[in-house]
Amino acid sequence: MLFRSQIADERQYVQLASNLASGQGFRLDPARLTSMRPPLYPFVVAGVFTLAGGEDLQAVRAAQVLIGLLVVVATYALSLRMFGARVALVAAAVTCFYPSLVFSGLLLLTELLFTLLVLLFVLAYDRTVETRSTWFALGAGVALGCSALTRSVLWPFPIEIGRAHV
C-alpha cells in the first residue's frame, strides 16, 4: 500500500512509536526493551499518534511537512544573520526545492527533525556568542541535546566544539 511505511528504518520508528503511545515502553518487540535507535524521533511520532487518535502515518507525514517548512524558515534566518537578505532568499529557495528535502517529508525518518534542531542550535549559539545571553546558551544546549537524541551521529559533536574554542 502507498501510505504504509516501506523502509526498515521507518517500520522500526513506527513500531517504537506505537509501543510508546500504547504505554508498552521503548521496545521493538514485546519481550525486551531496546536502545537501538535514539529516542527523540520515536517520542515525537508517538506524540503525533496520540494527538491523531491512533497510528496515523498521514498525520506524521503532515507533521514532517511542517517541520520541513520550519527548516526553510530557519535556513532563511541563519543565512540572513550570516550573509544578508539576498543570500538568505536563495538559501531558503534552494532548501525549499531541494529534491531530497522535498521528499523527506514523506518518509518517517529522522532527517528533517535533526536538520531543524541543528539549525536551531547554530542560530542559538550564534546569538549566544553575540549577546552572551544565558537564555540563548540554554536554548543552544537544549537544541544540541535534542539533536543528539534524534541521531546518534551528533554525540561526539560537543567535543569538537570544545576543541574549536581552546
Buried (B, 14 or more C-beta within 10 A) or exposed (E): EEEEBEEEEBBBBBBBBBBBBEEEEBBBEEEEEBEEBBBBBBBBBBBBBEEBEEBBBEBBBBBBBEBBBBBBBBBBBBBBBEEEEEEBEEBBEEBBEEEEBEEBBEBBBBBBBBBBBBBBBBBBBBBBEEEEBEEBBEBBBBBBBBBBBBBEEBEEBEEEEEEEEE
